[in-house]
Amino acid sequence: MNTLQLNKGRDSSLIRLHPWIFSGGVASVSGSPAPGDTLKVVDADGKALGFAAYSPSSQIRARMWTFDEAATVDAAFIRARVQRAVERRAHLLGPTRTAIRLIYAESDGLPGLIVDRYGDYLSCQFLSTGPVFWRDTIVAALAEFSPCKGIYERSDVAVRKYEGLPQQTGLLWGEEPPESIEITEQDRIFEINIRTGHKTGYYLDQFDNRSLVQQYCRDRLNGPAPVRTVLNCFSYTGGFGVAALKGGAEHVTNVDSSGPALEIAANNLAHNGFGPEQADLVQANVFDYLRELKQEGRFFDLVVLDPPKFAETKSQFLKAARAYKDIAMQAAHLINKGGTLVSFSCSGAIDPALFQKITADALLDAGREGRITHYLNQSQDHPVALPFPESLYLKGLVCVLD
C-alpha cells in the first residue's frame, strides 16, 4: 500500500502517540496517494508505526488514524470511532443540556473532524483531508448513532486552505436546519443559528465557564464585594451576560462589533425572562469602547473578556500577546476594588503560562494587583488528549482585584 517513511530520528513524537507528522519529518512517500488516502507509516528503518491520512498540501503532511500496525482503516474503523465518541458523551445530554460537542477531532481519534449537536440537528466541520475522504461514511454513522433530523456542514473556516480544501457549507443529510434553534444549558436558554453562527453555531466550549460565572455571581451576591454590574466584552449572543443575570447580577452591558449577534443577544435575554432595563446592548469595537468607559469614569463589579482568536499561527503570537495585554489593562481600569476579571484566550499559540504572564503585566501597567481564584479551560465535552497538548486551546483566569 501507499507508504510514508520518516527521516531518521523523526519518530520520537509518534512513539509518544502524538498524531501529527510534519513535512520536514518525511523522507519519502511511495505509491500515488491522493489527498485523504490512508498511508502506512514507517520509521527510517522500515518499522511500522501505524496508519495516517495523507495531506500533500499541508505542513502537517499526515495525521495518524491509529498507532496499531495491525489495524485496518476502513469504513468499519471510522464508524467505530464515531460511535465511541458519541457514546462517551451520552451521559452529558438531557433535558437541561441539549447542545454538546459530539466529536472533538484528534481527542476522539478522528483528526480534523468536529461535530456538534444542537437539539435535533448536527453541525460538522471537516478541517483536514482525512475526514473529507471519509465524509459519506461519517455522515451515515452520525445519522445512525446520533439520531437527528438533519446534518449540516460548516466547513467555512480559514484553516481549510492549508489543506488545499475550499470552504463549503450545506446540508449533508436529512432536513435543512431552521434559521433559529433553541438550546438549553442548565437553566439558560439560547437561540442559535447553525447556518450563519460563529464556529458551528455557538461556543459550546464555554458551557462550564458560563455555569461558573453564574454560580460566582450568586455566591458573591451578599458578600463583601457583590457582583451587581457586569461588563461582557466580545459578548457575541450574550451567553455570559445571561449567566450573570441568572446568578443575580442586576445589570449587564454586552459589547460586540456584530449587530446581528446583538439582535440574537436581545432575544436570548427575553427567552430567559430579562427585560431591556437589565442589559445594555452596545455595538462597538471593544478596544475603543473600553477606553471610552475609562474616560467616562465607569466601573463594574465583574468584567468578562472573551475575545476571538487573536493568533491563528505561532508567527502571530507577539501581535496577539499585545492585544490580550491591551484589553486586560483597559478592563483593569474599570473594575471596582474587590471586583473580578474573567479573561480568556482561545489562541493555541498562547499557552496558559504565557497568558497568566500577559495578564499579570497588564494589571501591573494598570496599577492594580490581583489574585487568581480559578484557572479555566474548555468544557468536558472538549477533552484534552494526553499526548496531544494542542487539543487544549481555551484557557482562562478568574482574578480578584485589590
C-alpha positions in Angstrom: 0.0 0.0 0.0 1.0 3.7 -0.1 3.7 4.2 2.5 5.2 7.3 4.2 8.7 6.8 5.5 10.1 9.2 8.2 13.6 10.7 8.3 16.0 9.2 10.8 15.3 10.4 14.3 11.9 11.9 13.4 9.8 9.1 15.0 10.0 10.2 18.7 6.7 12.1 18.7 4.9 9.2 17.1 6.3 6.9 19.7 4.8 9.2 22.3 1.5 8.9 20.3 1.4 12.5 19.0 -0.7 12.2 15.9 0.9 14.8 13.6 3.6 14.2 11.0 5.2 17.4 9.7 6.5 17.7 6.2 10.1 18.2 7.5 10.0 14.7 9.0 9.1 12.9 5.8 11.8 11.1 3.9 9.7 9.7 1.2 6.1 8.8 0.1 5.8 5.7 -2.1 2.8 4.9 -4.3 0.5 7.5 -5.7 -1.7 8.6 -2.7 -4.4 11.2 -3.2 -5.4 13.7 -0.5 -7.1 11.8 2.3 -5.8 8.4 1.3 -4.5 6.1 4.1 -0.8 5.7 4.3 1.2 3.1 6.2 3.7 5.0 8.3 7.2 3.5 8.9 10.4 4.8 10.5 13.7 5.3 8.8 14.5 1.6 9.2 11.1 0.5 7.8 9.5 -0.4 11.1 5.7 0.1 11.0 4.3 2.8 13.3 0.6 2.8 12.2 -1.6 4.4 9.6 -2.3 8.0 8.7 -4.4 10.2 6.4 -2.3 11.9 3.7 -2.4 15.7 3.2 0.0 16.7 0.4 -0.7 20.4 0.6 -0.3 20.9 4.3 2.7 21.4 6.5 1.1 18.7 8.6 1.7 16.1 5.9 -0.2 13.3 7.6 -2.4 12.7 10.7 -2.4 9.4 12.4 -5.6 7.4 12.4 -4.1 4.7 14.6 -0.8 3.5 16.0 -1.8 -0.1 15.7 0.2 -1.6 12.9 -2.3 -4.5 12.6 -5.3 -2.2 12.2 -7.4 -1.8 9.0 -8.6 1.8 8.3 -11.8 1.2 6.5 -15.5 2.2 6.8 -16.0 -0.1 9.9 -13.0 1.5 11.6 -14.4 5.0 11.0 -17.9 4.0 12.1 -16.5 2.6 15.3 -14.6 5.8 16.1 -17.7 7.9 15.6 -19.8 5.5 17.7 -17.3 5.6 20.6 -17.1 9.4 20.6 -20.9 9.7 20.7 -21.2 7.2 23.4 -18.6 8.9 25.6 -20.9 12.0 25.8 -24.3 10.3 26.1 -24.4 10.9 29.9 -23.9 14.6 29.4 -27.1 15.1 27.4 -30.5 15.5 28.9 -33.5 17.9 29.4 -31.2 20.6 30.9 -28.4 20.2 28.3 -29.5 19.9 24.7 -26.3 21.1 22.9 -22.9 19.4 23.1 -19.7 18.6 21.2 -20.0 15.0 20.0 -16.7 14.7 18.2 -13.5 16.6 19.0 -11.0 15.8 16.3 -7.7 14.3 17.5 -9.0 13.8 21.0 -11.5 11.3 19.7 -9.2 9.6 17.2 -10.8 11.4 14.2 -8.2 14.1 13.3 -9.7 17.2 11.7 -13.4 16.3 12.4 -15.7 18.5 14.6 -19.3 17.6 15.2 -21.6 19.5 17.5 -25.2 18.7 18.4 -27.8 21.5 18.7 -31.1 20.0 19.7 -32.3 17.8 16.9 -29.5 18.9 14.4 -25.8 18.2 14.0 -23.3 20.7 12.7 -20.0 19.4 11.3 -16.6 20.8 10.3 -14.3 18.7 8.0 -11.0 20.5 8.6 -8.5 18.1 7.0 -8.3 15.7 4.1 -8.9 12.5 6.2 -12.4 13.2 7.3 -13.2 14.7 3.9 -12.2 11.4 2.3 -14.5 9.5 4.7 -17.3 12.1 4.8 -20.1 9.9 3.5 -19.2 7.2 6.0 -19.0 9.7 8.8 -22.4 11.3 7.9 -24.1 7.8 7.7 -22.6 6.8 11.1 -23.7 10.1 12.7 -27.3 9.6 11.4 -27.3 6.1 12.9 -25.5 6.6 16.2 -26.8 10.1 17.0 -30.4 10.2 15.8 -31.2 13.6 14.4 -33.4 15.5 11.9 -30.6 16.9 9.9 -26.8 17.1 9.5 -25.3 20.4 8.2 -21.7 21.2 7.1 -20.0 24.3 8.4 -16.6 23.9 6.8 -16.3 27.6 6.1 -13.1 28.1 8.0 -9.8 29.5 7.0 -7.7 26.5 8.2 -9.0 24.5 5.2 -6.8 26.5 2.9 -3.7 25.0 4.5 -5.1 21.6 3.5 -5.8 22.6 -0.1 -9.5 22.5 0.6 -12.1 25.1 -0.4 -14.5 26.4 2.2 -18.0 25.0 1.9 -21.3 24.7 3.7 -24.6 22.9 3.1 -27.0 20.2 4.1 -25.3 16.7 4.3 -28.3 14.6 5.4 -31.9 15.0 6.4 -33.8 18.2 6.9 -32.4 21.7 6.4 -32.0 23.2 9.9 -34.3 26.1 10.7 -32.9 29.6 11.0 -33.3 29.6 14.7 -32.8 26.6 17.1 -33.4 26.9 20.8 -31.0 25.1 23.1 -30.9 24.6 26.8 -27.9 24.6 29.1 -28.9 24.2 32.8 -31.5 26.9 33.4 -30.2 29.1 30.5 -32.0 29.2 27.1 -30.2 30.3 23.9 -31.2 30.8 20.3 -28.5 29.7 17.8 -28.2 29.6 14.0 -26.3 26.6 12.6 -26.1 28.1 9.1 -24.6 31.5 10.0 -23.5 31.5 13.6 -19.8 31.6 14.7 -17.9 28.3 14.5 -20.6 25.5 14.2 -23.2 27.9 15.5 -22.3 28.6 19.1 -19.4 28.5 21.7 -20.1 25.2 23.3 -16.6 25.2 24.8 -17.7 27.8 27.3 -20.5 25.8 28.9 -18.7 25.1 32.1 -17.4 28.6 32.4 -20.8 30.2 31.8 -22.0 28.0 34.6 -19.1 29.1 36.8 -19.8 32.8 36.2 -23.5 32.2 37.1 -22.6 30.5 40.3 -19.9 33.0 41.1 -22.3 35.9 40.8 -24.8 34.0 43.1 -22.1 33.2 45.7 -20.9 36.8 45.9 -24.4 38.4 45.8 -24.4 39.1 49.5 -20.6 39.1 50.1 -18.3 41.9 50.9 -17.8 42.7 47.1 -21.1 41.6 45.5 -21.4 41.3 41.7 -24.2 43.7 40.7 -22.8 45.3 37.5 -21.2 43.2 34.7 -19.4 44.2 31.5 -19.4 41.4 29.0 -16.9 42.1 26.2 -16.9 40.3 22.9 -20.3 39.2 24.1 -21.5 37.6 20.8 -25.0 36.4 21.6 -24.8 37.3 25.3 -24.1 33.9 26.9 -22.0 35.2 29.8 -24.4 38.1 30.3 -27.4 35.7 30.7 -25.4 33.6 33.1 -24.5 36.6 35.2 -28.1 37.8 35.4 -29.3 34.3 36.2 -26.8 34.4 39.1 -28.3 37.5 40.5 -26.4 40.4 38.8 -28.5 43.5 38.5 -27.3 44.8 35.2 -25.1 43.6 32.3 -23.5 45.6 29.5 -23.0 43.4 26.4 -20.5 44.7 23.9 -19.8 43.3 20.4 -18.9 44.5 17.0 -21.7 42.5 15.3 -25.2 43.9 15.1 -26.8 40.6 14.2 -25.2 38.9 17.2 -26.5 41.6 19.5 -30.0 41.1 18.0 -29.8 37.4 19.0 -28.5 38.5 22.4 -31.6 40.6 22.8 -33.7 37.5 22.0 -31.7 35.4 24.4 -32.3 37.9 27.2 -36.1 37.8 26.5 -36.0 34.0 26.4 -34.6 34.0 29.9 -37.0 36.4 31.3 -34.9 39.6 31.4 -36.0 43.0 30.2 -34.1 45.7 28.3 -33.7 47.6 31.6 -31.4 44.8 32.9 -29.0 44.8 29.9 -27.4 47.3 27.5 -26.5 46.0 24.0 -23.6 48.1 22.6 -22.3 47.6 19.1 -18.8 48.8 19.2 -15.1 47.9 18.8 -14.2 46.6 22.3 -10.7 48.1 22.3 -12.2 51.6 21.6 -15.2 51.1 23.9 -13.0 50.2 26.9 -11.1 53.4 26.5 -14.4 55.4 26.3 -15.6 53.8 29.5 -12.4 54.8 31.3 -12.8 58.4 30.1 -16.4 58.4 31.4 -15.3 57.0 34.8 -17.4 53.9 34.6 -16.8 51.0 36.9 -18.1 47.4 37.1 -18.0 44.6 39.6 -17.2 42.0 37.1 -15.7 42.2 33.6 -15.6 39.2 31.1 -13.1 39.3 28.3 -13.9 36.5 25.7 -12.2 37.7 22.5 -11.9 35.9 19.2 -8.7 34.1 18.4 -6.0 36.8 18.0 -3.3 34.3 16.8 -4.1 31.8 14.1 -0.5 30.7 13.9 2.6 30.8 16.1 4.0 33.6 13.9 1.3 35.9 15.1 1.7 35.3 18.8 3.5 38.6 19.5 0.7 40.6 18.0 -1.8 38.5 19.9 0.1 38.9 23.2 -0.1 42.7 22.8 -3.8 42.6 22.1 -4.5 40.4 25.1 -2.5 42.7 27.3 -4.2 45.8 26.0 -7.7 44.6 26.7 -6.8 43.3 30.1 -5.1 46.5 31.1 -8.1 48.6 29.9 -10.5 46.3 31.7 -8.5 46.6 34.9 -9.1 50.3 35.0 -12.8 49.7 35.0 -13.1 47.1 37.9 -14.2 48.1 41.4 -12.0 47.3 44.3 -12.7 43.7 45.2 -14.2 43.2 41.7 -13.4 40.4 39.3 -11.8 40.0 35.9 -12.7 36.8 33.9 -10.4 36.7 31.0 -10.0 34.1 28.2 -7.7 33.2 25.3 -8.6 30.7 22.6 -5.4 31.2 20.7 -3.4 27.9 20.6 -0.2 29.9 20.2 -0.7 31.4 23.7 -0.1 28.8 26.3 -1.6 29.0 29.9 1.7 30.2 31.5 2.2 32.9 28.9 -1.5 34.0 29.3 -1.0 34.4 33.0 2.1 36.4 32.5 0.4 38.7 30.0 -2.5 39.2 32.4 -0.1 39.9 35.3 1.8 42.5 33.2 -1.5 44.1 32.2 -2.6 44.6 35.8 0.8 45.9 36.7 0.7 48.5 34.0 -2.8 49.5 35.1 -1.6 49.9 38.7 -3.7 47.1 40.0 -3.0 43.9 42.0 -4.9 40.7 41.7 -5.1 37.1 42.8 -6.1 34.2 40.6 -9.0 32.2 42.2 -9.8 29.9 39.2 -8.0 28.5 36.2 -10.5 27.9 33.4 -10.4 25.6 30.3 -12.8 24.3 27.7 -15.8 22.2 28.9 -15.6 18.5 29.4 -17.1 17.6 26.0 -13.9 19.0 24.6 -11.4 16.6 26.3 -7.7 17.0 26.0 -5.8 14.0 24.7 -2.8 13.5 26.9 -0.2 13.0 24.1 -1.7 16.0 22.1 -1.4 19.2 24.1 -2.7 21.2 21.1 -6.1 20.0 22.0 -6.0 22.3 25.0 -6.7 25.7 23.3 -9.1 27.6 25.6 -7.6 29.0 28.8 -9.0 31.5 31.2 -8.4 33.2 34.6 -10.7 34.5 37.3 -8.8 37.2 39.0 -10.0 39.2 42.0 -8.5 42.7 42.0 -7.5 44.7 45.1 
